[in-house]
Amino acid sequence: MADQIEILFEDNNVIAANKPEGLASITENDITIESLHSLLGKKYEQKLFIVHRLDKEVSGVILFAKSPETHKYLNDQFAERKVKKYYSAVVHGTIKENDGVIKKPIREFGSGRMGVDDRNGKPSETKFHVVQRFRDYTLLELNPSTGRRHQLRVHLYSIGFPIVGDLRYGDKTIQGKYSRIMLHAKSLEFQLPDGKSILIEAPLSKSFLEVLKQIS
C-alpha cells in the first residue's frame, strides 16, 4: 500500500504526498487500520510529524515534517496563515458570481458535524473562484484563509451549494449516487526551513476526473 502512495516532494525536512480518498490522514480509533501517516512512517522507517490534516474522504497534497524543529517551523506558518492552500471542488448548482468570499463562523455541533454559528463559532473565511460551469454543477477553486474542520464543506453547504458526493453535508439520497466527495487539495505553497518558498501541486485523481466526466 505504501508503495502506491505518490510522493510529490521530499527533502531532509519534509515529505509531501498525494493522499488518496478513503485513506485517513492519521490513525483513527482502530489502530489496526493503516493511515497515510502510519504507512509513510513504515516506508521511511522514521517518525514523521503531523503538520495538518485532510478529511478521510478528501484527496490531495498533505505535508509531514521529519523533525520536531521543522514541525514547529511549519506549524507556525499555518497558525500565522502564511501557507497558501488551494482546493478543487465540484458543487451542486450553478454559482453566478465568478468570485466570492464566504465569511461565516464555524463550531462543532456534536458527532463530528460542524456548522455555522454566528454567535459562538470561530471566525472562518473561504475565497472561491469559478473555474467552469455545467448545467447543474459548478467547478470551483477554493482558497481558505482559515483552517477550521470541514470548513470548505460547511461554507459551501451553508450558501446552498453543497459539495458533490458529501454524505455529511447534503441530501444523502442524492449525495450517495456519487462514488466520492468532489473535493481535492490541489496545492500548498509555504516556506522551507532554509527560507526558500515552494509550491507543491497534486494532480487530480482518476476517481475525481471520472466523476467530473460523468457530470459534464
Contacts in CASP RR format, 6 or more apart in sequence:
PFRMAT RR
TARGET T0000
AUTHOR 0000-0000-0000
METHOD contacts of the structure
MODEL  1
MADQIEILFEDNNVIAANKPEGLASITENDITIESLHSLLGKKYEQKLFI
VHRLDKEVSGVILFAKSPETHKYLNDQFAERKVKKYYSAVVHGTIKENDG
VIKKPIREFGSGRMGVDDRNGKPSETKFHVVQRFRDYTLLELNPSTGRRH
QLRVHLYSIGFPIVGDLRYGDKTIQGKYSRIMLHAKSLEFQLPDGKSILI
EAPLSKSFLEVLKQIS
1 34 0 8 1.000
1 39 0 8 1.000
2 39 0 8 1.000
2 40 0 8 1.000
2 42 0 8 1.000
2 43 0 8 1.000
3 43 0 8 1.000
4 20 0 8 1.000
5 17 0 8 1.000
5 18 0 8 1.000
5 19 0 8 1.000
5 20 0 8 1.000
5 36 0 8 1.000
5 39 0 8 1.000
5 40 0 8 1.000
5 43 0 8 1.000
6 17 0 8 1.000
6 18 0 8 1.000
6 202 0 8 1.000
7 15 0 8 1.000
7 16 0 8 1.000
7 17 0 8 1.000
7 18 0 8 1.000
8 16 0 8 1.000
8 17 0 8 1.000
8 18 0 8 1.000
8 61 0 8 1.000
8 200 0 8 1.000
8 201 0 8 1.000
8 202 0 8 1.000
9 15 0 8 1.000
9 16 0 8 1.000
9 198 0 8 1.000
9 200 0 8 1.000
10 16 0 8 1.000
11 192 0 8 1.000
12 66 0 8 1.000
13 65 0 8 1.000
13 66 0 8 1.000
13 67 0 8 1.000
13 70 0 8 1.000
13 192 0 8 1.000
13 193 0 8 1.000
14 63 0 8 1.000
14 64 0 8 1.000
14 65 0 8 1.000
14 66 0 8 1.000
14 70 0 8 1.000
14 74 0 8 1.000
14 192 0 8 1.000
15 40 0 8 1.000
15 44 0 8 1.000
15 48 0 8 1.000
15 63 0 8 1.000
15 64 0 8 1.000
15 66 0 8 1.000
16 61 0 8 1.000
16 62 0 8 1.000
16 63 0 8 1.000
16 64 0 8 1.000
16 188 0 8 1.000
16 200 0 8 1.000
17 36 0 8 1.000
17 40 0 8 1.000
17 61 0 8 1.000
17 62 0 8 1.000
17 64 0 8 1.000
18 59 0 8 1.000
18 60 0 8 1.000
18 61 0 8 1.000
18 202 0 8 1.000
18 203 0 8 1.000
18 205 0 8 1.000
19 25 0 8 1.000
19 36 0 8 1.000
19 54 0 8 1.000
19 58 0 8 1.000
19 59 0 8 1.000
19 60 0 8 1.000
19 61 0 8 1.000
19 62 0 8 1.000
19 185 0 8 1.000
20 59 0 8 1.000
20 205 0 8 1.000
21 56 0 8 1.000
21 57 0 8 1.000
21 58 0 8 1.000
21 59 0 8 1.000
21 180 0 8 1.000
21 181 0 8 1.000
21 205 0 8 1.000
21 207 0 8 1.000
21 208 0 8 1.000
22 56 0 8 1.000
22 57 0 8 1.000
23 34 0 8 1.000
23 35 0 8 1.000
23 36 0 8 1.000
23 56 0 8 1.000
24 33 0 8 1.000
24 35 0 8 1.000
24 36 0 8 1.000
24 56 0 8 1.000
25 35 0 8 1.000
25 36 0 8 1.000
25 37 0 8 1.000
25 50 0 8 1.000
25 53 0 8 1.000
25 54 0 8 1.000
25 55 0 8 1.000
25 56 0 8 1.000
25 62 0 8 1.000
26 35 0 8 1.000
26 36 0 8 1.000
26 37 0 8 1.000
26 50 0 8 1.000
26 53 0 8 1.000
27 33 0 8 1.000
27 34 0 8 1.000
27 35 0 8 1.000
27 37 0 8 1.000
27 38 0 8 1.000
28 35 0 8 1.000
28 56 0 8 1.000
36 62 0 8 1.000
37 48 0 8 1.000
37 50 0 8 1.000
37 64 0 8 1.000
40 48 0 8 1.000
40 64 0 8 1.000
41 47 0 8 1.000
41 48 0 8 1.000
46 66 0 8 1.000
48 64 0 8 1.000
48 65 0 8 1.000
48 66 0 8 1.000
49 64 0 8 1.000
49 65 0 8 1.000
49 66 0 8 1.000
49 67 0 8 1.000
49 68 0 8 1.000
49 70 0 8 1.000
49 71 0 8 1.000
50 64 0 8 1.000
50 71 0 8 1.000
51 63 0 8 1.000
51 64 0 8 1.000
51 65 0 8 1.000
51 71 0 8 1.000
51 74 0 8 1.000
51 75 0 8 1.000
51 78 0 8 1.000
52 62 0 8 1.000
52 63 0 8 1.000
52 78 0 8 1.000
53 62 0 8 1.000
54 60 0 8 1.000
54 62 0 8 1.000
54 185 0 8 1.000
55 150 0 8 1.000
55 153 0 8 1.000
55 181 0 8 1.000
55 183 0 8 1.000
57 166 0 8 1.000
57 167 0 8 1.000
57 180 0 8 1.000
57 181 0 8 1.000
57 183 0 8 1.000
58 181 0 8 1.000
58 183 0 8 1.000
58 184 0 8 1.000
58 185 0 8 1.000
59 180 0 8 1.000
59 183 0 8 1.000
59 184 0 8 1.000
59 185 0 8 1.000
59 202 0 8 1.000
59 205 0 8 1.000
59 207 0 8 1.000
59 208 0 8 1.000
60 184 0 8 1.000
60 185 0 8 1.000
60 186 0 8 1.000
60 202 0 8 1.000
60 205 0 8 1.000
61 185 0 8 1.000
61 186 0 8 1.000
61 187 0 8 1.000
61 188 0 8 1.000
61 200 0 8 1.000
61 201 0 8 1.000
61 202 0 8 1.000
62 185 0 8 1.000
63 74 0 8 1.000
63 188 0 8 1.000
63 190 0 8 1.000
63 200 0 8 1.000
65 71 0 8 1.000
65 73 0 8 1.000
65 74 0 8 1.000
69 193 0 8 1.000
70 193 0 8 1.000
73 193 0 8 1.000
74 83 0 8 1.000
74 190 0 8 1.000
77 83 0 8 1.000
77 190 0 8 1.000
77 191 0 8 1.000
78 147 0 8 1.000
81 145 0 8 1.000
81 146 0 8 1.000
82 190 0 8 1.000
82 191 0 8 1.000
83 188 0 8 1.000
83 189 0 8 1.000
83 190 0 8 1.000
84 143 0 8 1.000
84 187 0 8 1.000
84 188 0 8 1.000
84 189 0 8 1.000
84 190 0 8 1.000
85 143 0 8 1.000
85 144 0 8 1.000
85 185 0 8 1.000
85 187 0 8 1.000
85 188 0 8 1.000
86 141 0 8 1.000
86 142 0 8 1.000
86 143 0 8 1.000
86 185 0 8 1.000
86 186 0 8 1.000
86 187 0 8 1.000
87 141 0 8 1.000
87 142 0 8 1.000
87 143 0 8 1.000
87 144 0 8 1.000
87 152 0 8 1.000
87 183 0 8 1.000
87 184 0 8 1.000
87 185 0 8 1.000
87 186 0 8 1.000
88 131 0 8 1.000
88 139 0 8 1.000
88 140 0 8 1.000
88 141 0 8 1.000
88 142 0 8 1.000
88 183 0 8 1.000
88 184 0 8 1.000
88 186 0 8 1.000
88 204 0 8 1.000
88 208 0 8 1.000
89 139 0 8 1.000
89 140 0 8 1.000
89 142 0 8 1.000
89 152 0 8 1.000
89 156 0 8 1.000
89 163 0 8 1.000
89 182 0 8 1.000
89 183 0 8 1.000
89 184 0 8 1.000
90 137 0 8 1.000
90 138 0 8 1.000
90 139 0 8 1.000
90 140 0 8 1.000
90 163 0 8 1.000
90 164 0 8 1.000
90 182 0 8 1.000
90 211 0 8 1.000
90 212 0 8 1.000
90 215 0 8 1.000
91 137 0 8 1.000
91 138 0 8 1.000
91 140 0 8 1.000
91 156 0 8 1.000
91 161 0 8 1.000
91 162 0 8 1.000
91 163 0 8 1.000
91 164 0 8 1.000
91 182 0 8 1.000
92 136 0 8 1.000
92 137 0 8 1.000
92 161 0 8 1.000
92 162 0 8 1.000
92 163 0 8 1.000
92 164 0 8 1.000
92 174 0 8 1.000
93 136 0 8 1.000
93 137 0 8 1.000
93 138 0 8 1.000
93 161 0 8 1.000
94 133 0 8 1.000
94 134 0 8 1.000
94 135 0 8 1.000
94 136 0 8 1.000
94 137 0 8 1.000
94 138 0 8 1.000
95 128 0 8 1.000
95 130 0 8 1.000
95 133 0 8 1.000
95 138 0 8 1.000
95 140 0 8 1.000
95 161 0 8 1.000
97 130 0 8 1.000
98 129 0 8 1.000
98 130 0 8 1.000
99 127 0 8 1.000
99 128 0 8 1.000
99 129 0 8 1.000
99 130 0 8 1.000
100 127 0 8 1.000
100 128 0 8 1.000
100 129 0 8 1.000
101 125 0 8 1.000
101 126 0 8 1.000
101 127 0 8 1.000
101 128 0 8 1.000
102 125 0 8 1.000
102 126 0 8 1.000
102 127 0 8 1.000
102 128 0 8 1.000
102 155 0 8 1.000
102 156 0 8 1.000
102 158 0 8 1.000
102 159 0 8 1.000
103 123 0 8 1.000
103 124 0 8 1.000
103 125 0 8 1.000
104 116 0 8 1.000
104 118 0 8 1.000
104 124 0 8 1.000
104 154 0 8 1.000
104 155 0 8 1.000
104 158 0 8 1.000
105 116 0 8 1.000
105 117 0 8 1.000
105 118 0 8 1.000
105 119 0 8 1.000
105 120 0 8 1.000
105 121 0 8 1.000
105 122 0 8 1.000
105 123 0 8 1.000
105 124 0 8 1.000
106 114 0 8 1.000
106 115 0 8 1.000
106 116 0 8 1.000
106 117 0 8 1.000
106 121 0 8 1.000
106 122 0 8 1.000
106 124 0 8 1.000
106 148 0 8 1.000
106 149 0 8 1.000
106 150 0 8 1.000
106 151 0 8 1.000
106 154 0 8 1.000
106 155 0 8 1.000
107 114 0 8 1.000
107 115 0 8 1.000
107 117 0 8 1.000
107 120 0 8 1.000
107 121 0 8 1.000
107 122 0 8 1.000
108 114 0 8 1.000
108 115 0 8 1.000
108 149 0 8 1.000
109 115 0 8 1.000
109 117 0 8 1.000
112 149 0 8 1.000
113 150 0 8 1.000
113 168 0 8 1.000
114 148 0 8 1.000
114 149 0 8 1.000
114 150 0 8 1.000
114 151 0 8 1.000
114 153 0 8 1.000
114 154 0 8 1.000
115 150 0 8 1.000
115 154 0 8 1.000
115 158 0 8 1.000
116 154 0 8 1.000
116 155 0 8 1.000
116 158 0 8 1.000
122 146 0 8 1.000
122 148 0 8 1.000
123 146 0 8 1.000
124 144 0 8 1.000
124 146 0 8 1.000
124 147 0 8 1.000
124 148 0 8 1.000
124 151 0 8 1.000
124 154 0 8 1.000
124 155 0 8 1.000
125 144 0 8 1.000
125 145 0 8 1.000
125 146 0 8 1.000
126 142 0 8 1.000
126 143 0 8 1.000
126 144 0 8 1.000
126 145 0 8 1.000
126 151 0 8 1.000
126 152 0 8 1.000
126 155 0 8 1.000
126 156 0 8 1.000
127 142 0 8 1.000
127 143 0 8 1.000
127 144 0 8 1.000
127 145 0 8 1.000
128 140 0 8 1.000
128 141 0 8 1.000
128 142 0 8 1.000
128 143 0 8 1.000
128 156 0 8 1.000
129 140 0 8 1.000
129 141 0 8 1.000
129 142 0 8 1.000
129 143 0 8 1.000
130 138 0 8 1.000
130 139 0 8 1.000
130 140 0 8 1.000
131 139 0 8 1.000
131 140 0 8 1.000
131 141 0 8 1.000
132 138 0 8 1.000
132 139 0 8 1.000
132 216 0 8 1.000
133 139 0 8 1.000
134 215 0 8 1.000
134 216 0 8 1.000
136 215 0 8 1.000
137 164 0 8 1.000
137 215 0 8 1.000
137 216 0 8 1.000
138 161 0 8 1.000
139 212 0 8 1.000
140 156 0 8 1.000
141 186 0 8 1.000
142 152 0 8 1.000
144 151 0 8 1.000
144 152 0 8 1.000
148 154 0 8 1.000
150 168 0 8 1.000
150 169 0 8 1.000
152 163 0 8 1.000
152 183 0 8 1.000
153 162 0 8 1.000
153 163 0 8 1.000
153 166 0 8 1.000
153 168 0 8 1.000
153 169 0 8 1.000
153 181 0 8 1.000
153 183 0 8 1.000
154 169 0 8 1.000
156 162 0 8 1.000
156 163 0 8 1.000
156 169 0 8 1.000
157 163 0 8 1.000
157 166 0 8 1.000
157 169 0 8 1.000
157 170 0 8 1.000
162 169 0 8 1.000
162 170 0 8 1.000
162 171 0 8 1.000
162 175 0 8 1.000
163 169 0 8 1.000
163 181 0 8 1.000
163 182 0 8 1.000
163 183 0 8 1.000
164 175 0 8 1.000
164 178 0 8 1.000
164 181 0 8 1.000
164 182 0 8 1.000
164 211 0 8 1.000
164 215 0 8 1.000
165 175 0 8 1.000
165 176 0 8 1.000
165 177 0 8 1.000
165 178 0 8 1.000
165 180 0 8 1.000
165 181 0 8 1.000
165 182 0 8 1.000
166 175 0 8 1.000
166 181 0 8 1.000
166 183 0 8 1.000
167 175 0 8 1.000
167 176 0 8 1.000
167 181 0 8 1.000
178 211 0 8 1.000
179 207 0 8 1.000
179 210 0 8 1.000
179 211 0 8 1.000
180 207 0 8 1.000
180 208 0 8 1.000
180 211 0 8 1.000
182 208 0 8 1.000
182 211 0 8 1.000
182 212 0 8 1.000
184 202 0 8 1.000
184 204 0 8 1.000
184 205 0 8 1.000
184 208 0 8 1.000
185 202 0 8 1.000
186 201 0 8 1.000
186 202 0 8 1.000
186 204 0 8 1.000
187 199 0 8 1.000
187 200 0 8 1.000
187 201 0 8 1.000
187 202 0 8 1.000
188 199 0 8 1.000
188 200 0 8 1.000
189 197 0 8 1.000
189 198 0 8 1.000
189 199 0 8 1.000
189 200 0 8 1.000
190 197 0 8 1.000
190 198 0 8 1.000
191 197 0 8 1.000
191 198 0 8 1.000
192 198 0 8 1.000
204 212 0 8 1.000
END
